[in-house]
Amino acid sequence: EKGGYPHFMLKEIHEQPTALRATIGPHVEDGLPQLGVDALTDEMLCGIRNIHIVACGTAMHAGMVGKTAIERFARVPVDVDIASEFRYRDPILSQDDLVIIISQSGETLDTLAALKLAKERGAKTLAVVNVVGSSIARAADWVIYTHAGPEIAVASTKAYSVQLAVMYLFALRLSLAKKTQPEEEIRRLTAELQRIPDQLAPLLSNCNEIKYLASQFMNSDDLFFMGRGFDYALSLEGSLKLKEISYVHSEAYAAGELKHGTISLIVNGTPVVALATQKNVYEKALSNVKEVKTRGGRVILLCKENAPVPEDVADFVVRLPEFEDIFMPMLMIVPLQLFAYYMSVLRGCDVDKPRNLAKSVTVE
Ligand code: F6R
């Protein structure tokens, strides 16, 4: 049932192109994004004043990418909340607010409770869920299903990718309704989104490069991830994946925050994974990498194929295909998942069933 793969996690990483096609395909009509929710008319979408994305763990990290995409395209303010924080902090909600709940299982207790609270307070609720008929899917006003298929490995991989796809589709659809971008631009970006599954092939066949990197870092006690904007959101997810399955301590930082404390941790040999895929902050990101390097950090830099990388900035450079900046998270996640996977394998951990964790968290 692992389809020839040694672990479900690796199988599920490789299923991402299929999962993305299944999720994106039904949500594009005549070259434009459509959510498949009749109630989400242009009028309804234009009435949304604030968006709150609420979820746990990896799903919350997908929400962080969603925030950046929605704010950039559709110019609607978005908060991202951890469900267990949101539900106990007396959130301010009104009927002009949309609460987007993201959950693979649709059964996460804190997330379900946050959804119920949002409904009680009169907000509109939209669930992005993978498991059909799950509690969250049933409780929400509206549902957009992701089509990752069953995810068995405890560490979420393909479910995250399809959550990102839905975040982008939602951002584009909202932008279309609000006319914040020309229709031609939305068509162009929708077509680019549809091309993403094909872009993953070289990244998935690149296993050996990533496995080699893991072999170079497998004995590390601590590992840092850093990036800005979308790259920061992906740093959080790369870091979570790593600590979850390889038990290596790791933290993710917004690169600009380094000099506000964290940089004191960087000494000779400290491993740092630096993500730098966004042109608008590329120079800033590189200067943060240089600061780390100057203090002896051992740097893996993830950047685009043609990005200029000065000599001596990084010990290892992982090149990602040239693609639209805003969609780079969907490409970059693959090497981050593979890195966590090989770290776990090389350290002899139980990849699919990491200690102390359950696939579906139905208790507080
Ligand atoms: C990490 C992971 C968890 C889940 C979280 C929410 O790899 O899988 O962080 O993302 O427990 O689960 P769902 O999406 O089922 O609500």
Boltz pocket constraint, residues with backbone or C-beta under 6 A from the ligand:
constraints:
  - pocket:
      binder: B
      contacts: [[A, 56], [A, 57], [A, 58], [A, 59], [A, 60], [A, 102], [A, 103], [A, 104], [A, 105], [A, 106], [A, 107], [A, 108], [A, 111], [A, 154], [A, 155], [A, 156], [A, 157], [A, 240], [A, 241], [A, 244], [A, 358], [A, 359], [A, 360], [A, 361]]
      max_distance: 6.0
